[in-house]
Every structure is written in C-alpha cells, then in structure tokens.
Amino acid sequence: MKALTCEMCGSTNLVKKDGVFVCQSCGTQYSVEEAKKMMVEGTVDVKGTVKVDTSDELNNLYEIARRAKDSGNFENAAKYYDMILAKDPQSWEANFYVPYGRIMSCKSEEVKTCSISLNNSLAFIVQLVRDDMTSQDEQKNILLEIEKRLTEAEKAVSNKAIKLLKVDECMNYYEAQSEVFRILYGFGDCLEACFGEKYSEIAVRIWKYVIEYETRCFVNNKYVRIGTYFENKVKKHISEYEEKIRKYDSSYQPQLKSSEGCYIATAVYGSYDCPQVWTLRRYRDYSLAKTWYGRSFIRTYYAISPTLVKWFGHTQLFQSIGRNLLDKKVQQLNANGVENTRYYDKQW
C-alpha cells in the first residue's frame, strides 16, 4: 500500500473527518473509496472507456485560489490559478489572475516583465468574457471587477517603481510605470474593440484615471526628468486618448490643457494638483475671472509667468520668496472660505 498523498498539493497530512479524508495543507477532500484507490500499489488494468470527472477538483482549486486572492496572498493565488489553467484554459478568471497575481507579488525590478505579461493577455481575457458570459449583468460585473483590480495594480506598481527612482534610474522608473499605464489604456481599447459602445462608460472612466496619473508622473513631476523626447511622446499619447474620451464625453476637460496654467504656483509647490494650487485655481475661476480687471490680471499672468518660471523657477531665491508670498495668500483664501479640496478647472 502507498501512503495516502494529496493529489492537489502533494501533502501526506490527510485526516479523516466526518466520513471523508481532508488534506490539512490545501483543504481538498477525498471520499473513503477515493482514498483506497489512491493507496493501491501497482498498475490497475481498466478496460473500456473511462470518463474522469474533475469538477470537484476544479471547485477545490477555485476555492483555494479565491481564498488566497481575497486574503491578499497573490503569490499563492497565482500558483493555484495556474493549476486551474492547466485543466480549464478557457477560464477568464484564471487567465486574468495568474499574471495579475504575479504583478502584485513581484519585486520592483520585475514590474516591467510582469506588466507586459498581463498586457499581452488582456485581449484574450475580454474576448472570453464576451463569448462565455451570456448574461449582460454577469459580463458587466466581471468587467467592473477587472477594472477595480487594474487600478489596484497601478497603485501597487507605482509603489514598487518608485524604488527605482534614483538619479541614474529615472528611465527604469519611466519604463516600469509606463507598462502598467499601457495595461489600463489597453483594457479600455479591448472593451471598445470587443463590445463597441456597450461598455464605453467603463472604458472612459479608466482612460480618465490613467491620463490623470500619467500626467502627474511624467508631465507635472519636477522630480522625474525623462527628457524632452519622452515627455513629448507621453503628451502625444495622452492627447490621443483625450480625443477618444471626447467621442463619448464631450464635456471632458483635457488634463494637458489645464496643466499649462498656474505656472508660478506649480513651480513653487511642485505639482498642479495639490491643496495650495487647488485653492488658487478656485480663486482664479470664481473671483478673479468675474471682473474685467481680474481677467486682465489673469491674461498678464499667463503671458509673463512661463518665462519667469523658465529662467528663475529652479532658483532658491525664487522658491523662497514665491513660497512665502503664496503661503500667505493661500492661508488668507482658506480663512475666507475658499476650499483646498480637489478641483477641476472651470472654463471661462
């Protein structure tokens, strides 16, 4: 007789409970008859056709994989979903969560490779959802789940990629971060290609999300210098997707256009999107822009501030004086009720 060994994980720690043998490592259950067959030594001669039912085994694998995924153990989740793929290669869930789990559990230097793997799988995954899910509600719920997971992946990748952000490694950061941005853009593209306008609200939402983050990372980030060539490449790419968004949402305000304003404040605070600049932008749109002399000031400001920032924005004197003046103005505006929460520019 052979030792009773779990066929799922190889463990020999099986305990009989309530009439079945339960693997203490992975939770797989075996009936008494199944356990006897597993312990038979030698070769069993079987004549005729034998149909092997693996549904219970698959159900066990799904249960273990989902448990690992929901607990945040993405390395184990990827491992068990990979076992599911060997038995059910048409599973959208396994096809998605294998590369997703690897992204979430990889090291910083592996981000680019893992992101490429998921990006290459997206079109097939979306096609599986379209072809295998007949219920529109089920389709939409799955696509919303994928959207949520992809935005979580972007945040995880950003935290990993930031470790590459040293003076001599800006391009490593750019390449790693760009790959996960391509995943988000690509998911929207796949939705459009497979479903047309059916799930355009999901595509538009994720395009807006990634445009905001890409603009912040590579266009409005004074700490990351990727060079004029790559910055222009990013801007061109963003502009292309802003055009796609406007096909579905004509009221959408481009991020690149808005990032050209508040030059001095952006130079002083290091970002177009921060509480101090949000305060000043609100003051510009809801106070200055309402009077002729206020609008005149805005036009003059936009005419001369780019040159001032270009020539003096990097100097310590400019930063010190500008920060002192703007801090006082922001404090005064906040005290007078001007909010410092996230703000999207008003067209005037």
C-alpha positions in Angstrom: 0.0 0.0 0.0 1.2 3.5 -0.8 1.0 6.4 1.6 -2.2 8.5 1.2 -1.0 11.6 -0.7 -3.0 14.6 -1.7 -3.2 14.8 -5.5 -3.5 18.6 -5.3 -0.6 19.7 -3.3 1.4 16.5 -2.6 0.9 16.6 1.2 0.7 13.4 3.2 -1.1 15.1 6.1 -4.6 13.9 5.5 -7.0 13.4 8.4 -10.3 11.5 8.4 -13.2 13.7 9.5 -17.0 13.2 9.1 -16.5 10.3 6.8 -14.0 11.9 4.4 -10.3 12.4 4.3 -9.3 16.2 4.4 -5.9 17.5 3.3 -4.6 19.7 6.1 -2.4 21.7 3.7 -4.9 22.7 1.0 -8.3 21.6 2.2 -9.0 19.1 -0.6 -11.5 16.4 0.4 -11.5 12.7 -0.6 -14.1 10.0 0.0 -13.1 6.7 1.6 -13.3 5.0 -1.8 -11.1 7.6 -3.4 -8.6 7.3 -0.6 -8.5 3.5 -1.1 -7.8 3.9 -4.8 -5.0 6.4 -4.1 -3.3 3.9 -1.8 -3.4 0.9 -4.2 0.1 -0.1 -5.3 0.9 -1.2 -8.9 -1.0 -0.6 -12.1 -4.7 -1.1 -12.4 -5.9 -2.6 -15.7 -9.0 -0.9 -16.8 -10.9 -1.9 -19.9 -13.3 0.2 -22.0 -13.8 4.0 -21.8 -13.2 5.8 -18.6 -14.6 9.3 -18.0 -12.7 11.3 -15.4 -14.8 13.9 -13.6 -12.5 16.7 -12.4 -15.3 19.1 -11.4 -14.7 18.6 -7.7 -11.0 19.1 -8.1 -11.6 22.3 -10.1 -14.0 23.6 -7.5 -11.5 22.9 -4.8 -8.8 24.8 -6.7 -11.1 27.7 -7.3 -11.9 27.9 -3.6 -8.3 27.8 -2.6 -7.3 30.3 -5.3 -10.0 32.8 -4.4 -9.3 32.4 -0.7 -5.6 33.3 -1.3 -6.6 36.2 -3.6 -9.1 37.7 -1.1 -6.6 37.5 1.7 -4.0 39.4 -0.4 -1.7 36.3 -0.8 -1.3 37.0 -4.6 1.7 34.7 -4.9 -0.3 31.7 -3.8 -3.3 32.9 -5.8 -1.2 32.9 -9.0 0.1 29.4 -8.3 -3.4 27.9 -7.8 -4.9 29.8 -10.7 -2.1 28.4 -12.8 -3.1 24.9 -11.8 -6.7 25.8 -12.9 -5.4 27.0 -16.3 -3.9 23.5 -16.9 -7.4 22.0 -16.5 -9.5 24.8 -17.8 -7.6 27.0 -20.3 -10.7 29.0 -21.2 -11.3 30.3 -17.7 -11.3 34.2 -17.9 -10.7 34.2 -14.1 -7.6 32.1 -14.2 -6.2 33.8 -17.4 -6.5 37.2 -15.6 -5.4 36.3 -12.1 -2.3 34.4 -13.0 -0.5 37.5 -14.5 -2.3 39.8 -12.1 -1.1 37.8 -9.1 2.5 37.9 -10.4 2.3 41.7 -10.8 1.0 42.2 -7.2 3.7 39.9 -5.7 6.7 40.7 -7.9 9.8 42.7 -6.9 10.5 46.2 -8.2 12.9 45.0 -10.9 10.3 42.5 -12.2 7.5 45.0 -12.7 8.1 45.7 -16.4 8.2 42.0 -17.3 5.1 41.1 -15.3 3.2 44.1 -16.6 3.9 43.1 -20.2 2.6 39.6 -19.5 -0.7 40.9 -18.3 -1.0 43.4 -21.1 -0.5 40.6 -23.6 -3.3 38.6 -22.0 -6.0 41.3 -21.9 -7.5 41.0 -25.4 -8.0 37.2 -24.9 -9.5 37.7 -21.4 -12.0 40.3 -22.6 -12.9 38.0 -25.6 -13.6 35.2 -23.1 -15.9 37.4 -21.1 -17.8 38.4 -24.2 -18.1 34.8 -25.6 -18.6 32.8 -22.5 -20.9 35.1 -20.4 -24.4 35.2 -21.9 -25.8 37.4 -19.2 -25.1 41.1 -19.6 -25.2 41.7 -15.9 -22.6 38.9 -15.4 -20.5 40.4 -18.2 -20.6 43.9 -16.6 -19.8 42.6 -13.1 -16.8 40.8 -14.4 -15.5 43.8 -16.3 -16.1 46.0 -13.3 -14.1 43.5 -11.2 -11.2 43.7 -13.7 -11.3 47.5 -13.8 -11.1 47.6 -10.0 -8.2 45.1 -9.9 -6.3 47.0 -12.6 -6.5 50.3 -10.7 -5.2 48.4 -7.6 -2.4 47.0 -9.7 -1.4 50.6 -10.9 -1.1 51.7 -7.3 0.9 48.7 -6.3 3.2 49.1 -9.3 3.7 52.8 -8.5 4.9 51.9 -5.0 7.3 49.3 -6.5 8.5 51.5 -9.3 9.2 54.4 -7.0 12.0 52.4 -5.5 13.8 52.6 -8.9 13.6 56.4 -8.8 17.2 57.3 -8.2 19.1 60.0 -10.1 20.6 57.4 -12.5 17.5 55.3 -12.8 14.7 57.7 -13.9 14.3 55.7 -17.2 13.9 52.5 -15.3 11.1 54.1 -13.3 9.6 55.5 -16.6 9.7 52.1 -18.3 8.2 50.2 -15.3 5.4 52.8 -14.7 4.7 53.1 -18.5 4.0 49.4 -18.8 1.2 49.4 -16.2 -0.3 52.6 -17.8 -0.4 50.6 -21.1 -2.4 47.9 -19.4 -5.0 50.5 -18.3 -5.2 52.1 -21.7 -5.3 48.7 -23.3 -8.2 47.5 -21.2 -10.3 50.4 -22.5 -9.2 49.6 -26.0 -10.2 46.0 -25.7 -13.6 46.9 -24.3 -14.1 49.2 -27.3 -12.9 46.5 -29.8 -15.0 43.7 -28.3 -18.2 45.5 -27.3 -18.2 48.8 -29.3 -20.0 51.4 -27.2 -21.7 48.9 -24.9 -19.3 49.4 -22.0 -18.0 52.8 -23.1 -18.6 54.2 -19.6 -16.0 51.7 -18.2 -13.5 52.5 -20.9 -13.9 56.2 -20.5 -13.6 56.0 -16.7 -10.3 54.0 -16.8 -8.9 56.3 -19.6 -9.6 59.3 -17.4 -8.0 57.6 -14.4 -4.7 56.7 -16.3 -4.4 60.1 -18.0 -4.6 61.9 -14.7 -1.9 59.6 -13.2 0.4 59.7 -16.3 0.2 63.5 -16.4 1.1 63.6 -12.8 4.0 61.2 -13.1 5.7 62.4 -16.3 4.4 65.9 -17.2 3.9 67.7 -13.9 6.5 66.0 -11.8 9.6 68.1 -11.2 11.4 65.2 -9.5 11.3 62.9 -12.6 13.3 64.0 -15.6 12.7 61.7 -18.6 13.9 64.2 -21.2 12.1 66.2 -23.8 11.7 63.4 -26.3 9.9 61.0 -23.9 7.9 63.8 -22.3 6.6 64.8 -25.8 5.9 61.2 -26.5 3.8 61.0 -23.3 1.9 64.2 -24.2 1.1 62.9 -27.7 -0.2 59.6 -26.2 -2.3 61.4 -23.7 -3.7 63.7 -26.3 -4.8 60.8 -28.5 -6.8 59.3 -25.6 -8.3 62.6 -24.7 -9.7 62.6 -28.2 -11.1 59.1 -27.7 -12.7 60.2 -24.4 -14.4 63.2 -26.1 -16.2 60.8 -28.5 -18.2 59.6 -25.5 -17.9 62.6 -23.1 -18.0 66.0 -24.9 -17.7 67.8 -21.6 -14.3 66.3 -20.7 -11.6 68.9 -20.0 -8.1 67.8 -21.2 -5.5 67.3 -18.5 -2.7 68.7 -20.7 -4.5 71.9 -21.3 -5.2 72.5 -17.6 -1.6 71.6 -16.7 -0.4 74.7 -18.6 -1.9 77.1 -16.0 -0.8 78.4 -12.6 2.9 78.3 -13.7 4.4 80.0 -10.7 2.3 78.2 -8.1 3.0 74.9 -9.8 6.8 75.6 -9.8 6.7 76.6 -6.1 4.6 73.7 -4.9 5.9 71.1 -7.3 2.5 70.0 -8.6 -0.5 71.3 -10.4 -2.6 69.0 -8.2 -2.1 69.9 -4.6 -4.2 71.6 -1.9 -2.5 75.0 -2.2 -2.8 75.1 -6.0 -6.4 73.9 -5.9 -7.1 76.9 -3.6 -5.5 79.3 -6.0 -7.2 77.8 -9.1 -10.6 78.2 -7.3 -9.8 81.8 -6.5 -8.8 82.4 -10.2 -12.0 80.9 -11.6 -14.6 82.1 -9.1 -13.2 85.5 -8.1 -10.6 87.0 -10.5 -12.4 85.7 -13.6 -15.6 87.5 -12.7 -14.3 91.1 -13.1 -12.6 92.8 -16.1 -9.6 93.8 -14.1 -9.3 90.2 -12.7 -9.4 88.7 -16.2 -6.8 91.3 -17.3 -4.6 90.2 -14.4 -5.0 86.5 -15.5 -4.1 87.2 -19.1 -1.0 89.2 -18.0 0.0 86.4 -15.5 -0.2 83.8 -18.2 1.7 85.9 -20.6 4.8 86.5 -18.4 4.8 83.6 -15.8 6.1 80.9 -18.2 9.2 83.0 -18.9 9.7 83.8 -15.2 9.5 80.1 -14.3 11.7 79.0 -17.2 14.5 81.4 -16.2 14.2 81.6 -12.4 11.8 78.8 -11.3 14.7 76.5 -10.3 16.5 79.1 -8.1 16.4 79.1 -4.3 15.5 82.8 -4.2 12.5 82.3 -6.4 11.3 79.3 -4.4 11.8 81.0 -1.1 10.1 84.3 -2.0 7.4 82.6 -4.0 6.6 80.1 -1.3 6.4 82.9 1.4 4.0 85.0 -0.7 1.8 82.2 -1.9 1.5 80.6 1.6 0.2 83.8 3.0 -2.3 84.2 0.1 -3.5 80.6 0.4 -4.0 80.9 4.2 -6.0 84.1 3.7 -8.2 82.5 1.0 -8.8 79.4 3.1 -9.7 81.5 6.1 -12.2 83.3 3.8 -13.9 80.0 2.9 -12.0 79.0 -0.4 -11.7 75.2 -0.3 -8.5 73.3 -0.8 -10.0 70.1 -2.0 -9.5 68.5 -5.4 -10.6 70.9 -8.2 -11.1 70.7 -11.9 -10.7 73.9 -13.8 -13.7 75.9 -14.9 -13.7 77.2 -18.5 -14.0 81.0 -18.6 
